[in-house]
Amino acid sequence: MHYPKANKKLISLAVAGACAAFGLPAHAQDAASATGDTTAQAAGVQQVVVSGIRQSMASSLNLKRNSDGIVDGIVAEDMGKFPDTNLAESLQRISGVSIDRSNGEGQKVTVRGIGPDFNMVLLNGRQMPTSNLGDLNGRAFDFSNLASEAISQLQVYKTSRAETPTGGIGATINVLTARPLDRLGTYSSFGVKWAYDASNNNLPADDRADSSSTPEFSGIYTTTSKDGKWGLGISASYQERNSGYNQAAVSSGWKGPFRGDEQTWGAIPATGATNHPKPSDVYEVPQNLNYSFTGVKRQRTNGQLTLQFAPVKELVTTLDYTYSQNKLQTKRNDLSAWFNFGPSTSSWTNGPVAAPLVYTEQISPATSDIAMGAGNFATKTDNKSLGFNAQWRATNDLKLEFDAHHSTAESMADSPFGSFNTLGTASFSRGDTSADFSKDFPVLSIAGADFTRAPQQVTGSNFQNRYMIGKIDQYQVKGRLRMLESSNLNFGLGAIKVNNRSAESNNQLDTWGGASKASDYPSSLWHPATVRGYFDQIDGSDSPNLFNNFYTFNFNDARLAAANATKNPAGYLPKTSFTTDQRTREDTKNLYLQFNTDWDTRFPMHTAIGVRYEKTDVVSTALVPAATSISWGSQNEFTVNMGEPTFTTLTGKYHNLLPSVDWDMDLRADMKLRASYGETIGRPRYDQIAGGQILNTLARVEGGTGSQGNPALKPVKSKNFDLSFEWYYAKQSFASVNAFYKDLENYAGQSQVVEQPFGLHTPVGGAFWNEAMQNGCANSDTTCIRNYIFRNHAGANGVIFKGNDSLGNATGDIVGQPGDPVANFRITSFSNQKKASLNGLEFNVQHMFANTGFGVSANYTYVHSGLRYDNKSVGEQFALVGLSNSYNVVGIFENDFMSTRLAWNWRGEFLSSTFDAAGPNPQYTEPYGQLDLSVGFNITPKLSVQFEAINLTNEITRSHGRAKEMAEYVTQTGPRYMLGARYKF
């Protein structure tokens, strides 16, 4: 083989744990295996222990250099010491990887412009279930559930291989944990941290936690027998975080879009508008403006137990159990004003997309509501995974591996008040109301407010309960056969069963005009507060026109007062049963072959050619209200009557043959050229394949409407091309450039089909209808037909006459009967109809300045697609979300005593959604950069201390609609600081 043996040893040991569950390239597998190749260990193979930033970066370099295809990774600096406190925030350091943040912390990843739903996340080579109440039917993995202390390595596979599990169009991300037989002997460490989150201080008292300082503990222990036959590994961590964020938002979306010549809805009068939108301009107006203040308390517990046994040197078995729990308690208060779209004045930007600079509505008398709401809810997510792995070296040339696991991810409410809620209050004293969008911070101005004249009172409320659970049972059999002198045949087969269930209920009281009298609520419930100080980092928040005074309140105190005042305690709690319940099962069988070989040519080459076949069966069942009949209640309205909810089931299936080719050539000992082609798939979201069919309760003469998922949807398929040049010009330094192209098809779009669900009979075209037509009624004259039926067949089956109206026309209901035609319904569903392509470039450089201790790592990613959102177009559009350029610059200094890392991460503007809360309107997340710092000191060879600062410059995040002035959200969080110590035993 043409790769230097020293490199083979380094990569084998640096990626400890990978072989046990995720087959590495054959030409990098000949040294000690991940689960403890005792033969190699007994022979005295040199062990490379990763410690220190420079060594970690060197190991990541070798992972990239010695792998098939385009692979990047991050290796732990030392046992129990991953470079970042959050795995998503570590991944963002890799070129092509961008993250979505929640409460200032990395949560989901986008790779090469492909969104979180289409990136596959593995734990030790095993597909993990997903569960997230914030995205009830998505497939995106939530990295906030995993602590980083027990993680030894992250691998990001950007090109496909036959042996790689499917689902990752952007990338497959393998999260590796330590295995005790990777390293003979006993090793342990214990860490403690003190964390301070400044964002908790910037909250009203009703939402703020008692302390901004919280503890973190972590420990890891591994031991092996002297003969290397058994090993035990235990790791655990517990972390608390008290944080907060403040947000100004047009939370219900923007009304529109409209053309400048549209006046039918009356929002923008011909007079009173400065720079009125031109007839061909597209414009929108805000539906509300909301300021919210949210405090979040989190407790995250992680643990893993690993047992390994090698009864003979040819067989290594591993049993492991992984557990994580993430608990969140949320308190929030808000202030908002809803626009009524009455008389207004306004000023506008120039088109073709015209945005309001200032929008003002005249309200007289001052009796509209100044809304102030609060929420108090909690959730928890439990992840559990039990796995078994066995590796057997049957002969010197044949290795076999069996792997199985059962894993679950379950999210649910962790509060008697549900998983989300809002309790609305209001003072009915709002007069003229303005919203100023000329700066980053949208400024709300209210005239006439008088909390003495119109005290606060409870209005409407909403209590939600959401539940989601994902289950995976996966079995894999793999083999590797050494052939000839420098070739390997990798083969395998497997089966995976994925079960996903999502359910929810909603208990809403639409008493927004006032649930009871203001006098029912004592003034002590309301606590005066001001707005301005909570947004001091956002340009425009210092406006003197800002409506600055509002009230916060304790959620439960106000809830109890409302329940007592209305004598309706059940109305102010979540429902105890789910009204929507969707369950989907996917059964997949797969097999693959991959042939790896080296070519001893003028320029040494290596190829990996493979093919993977998969067959998937989908069964999706959902609890939906069952339609029982259709009744004709007025001239053109037909009511679809509902009975008890029932489960309906739909099925689908698909299969795919996925080829892959990886080629690399050594131009010189330090230069490598790569090319790859592969086909990958990304499965549809669960809401797109949900089995339930929901009918709208209002139908017309021509029939009804409804919606449902489509389990027959095919996955998105991508043909991927990659070309890379890599120059490893020094031991710990390299530069590379990668070009990639993805041709994607089968994105889901909405379509309509005509069906006859539940066999519902309609009076239209029935015996009585036809009789009326034969006696002089026109087919389109429904009034004539109804009068005829009531006056000639009152009392017949299904004909319920209620009398005449003021015009002398009959009133009542006519219910479809057996023998009448079966009604048609236009069902909106999903179908594979969208295509897209994208291309991009990745630039990487890592340079260590000789023996000075200084080093730098930088990368830049450019992504482009012609399929972008057209802001000037009206109606639903398909466009790729998540596309953005990004770059990282990381500087380090390290010597025997200290290590320092300063990291700047930047992501450009990207389309985050093609819908806002109001409908088909785009949402763009604006450019965001963040500076993080870590400084560590080695007090003794065993004791180290570290200081970390996250979001050191206190950056804000902002999103907008079709124009920058159409603010969607602008959020202020705060920096985080951590001081910790770790002791190695």
Secondary structure by P-SEA (a helix, b strand, c coil): ccccaaaaaaaaaaacccccccccccccccccccccaaaaaaaccbbbbbccaaaaaaaaaaaaacccccccccccccccccccccaaaaaaacccbbbbbccccccbbbccccccccbbbbcccbbbbbbbccccccccccccccccccccbbbbbcccccccccccccbbbbbbbbbccccccccbbbbbbbbbbccccccccccccccccbbbbbbbbbbbccccccbbbbbbbbbbbbcbbbbbcccccccccccccccccccccccccccccccccccccccbbbbbbbbbbbbbbbbbbbbbbcccccbbbbbbbbbbbbbbbbbbcccccccccccccccccccccccccbbbbbbccccccccccccccbbbbbbbbbbbbbbbcccccbbbbbbbbbbbbbbbbccccccbbbbbbbcccccbbbbbccccbbbbbbccccccccccccccbbbbbbbbbbbbbbbbbbbbbbcccbbbbbbccbbbbbbbbbbbbbbbcccccccccccccccccbbbbbccccccccccccccccccccccccaaaaaaaaaaaacccccccccccccbbbbbbbbbbbcbbbbbbccccccbbbbbbbbbbbbbbbbbbbbcccccccccccccccccccccbbbbbbbccbbbbbbbbbbbbcccccbbbbbbcbbbbbbccccccccbbbbbcccccccccbbbbbccccccccbbbbbbcccccccccccccccbbbbbccccccbbbbbbccccccccccaaaaaaaaacccccaaaaaaaaaaacccccccccccccccccccbbbbbbcccccbbbbbbbbbcccccccccbbbbbbbbbccccccccccbbbbbbbccccccccccbbbbbccccccbbbbbbcccccbbbbbbbbbbccccccccccccbbbbbbcbbbbbbbbbbbccccccccbbbbccccbbbbbbbccccccccbbbbbbbbbbbbccccc
